[in-house]
Amino acid sequence: MGARNFDASILNKIGQEFFDKYKVDPRTNPKARIRMLDSIEKARIILSGINESSINIECLVDDYDL
């Protein structure tokens, strides 16, 4: 599994959790998707050095935070 595949898997997991909670799918919004992928990539890089990381995005879609 490559880095992009890992990012896509995390994007789908987090996107589904966001959808379940707020009934808005950030994966269909291009700007939200890019912001999510950027944060996921940063978290993945952090995880290469330590065991834990978090992803926080303010106002991802419709003023909902991730």
Secondary structure, DSSP 8 states (H G I E B T S, - for coil): --HHHHHHHHHHHHHHHHHHHHS--GGGSHHHHHHHHHHHHHHHHHHTTSS------TT-BTTB--
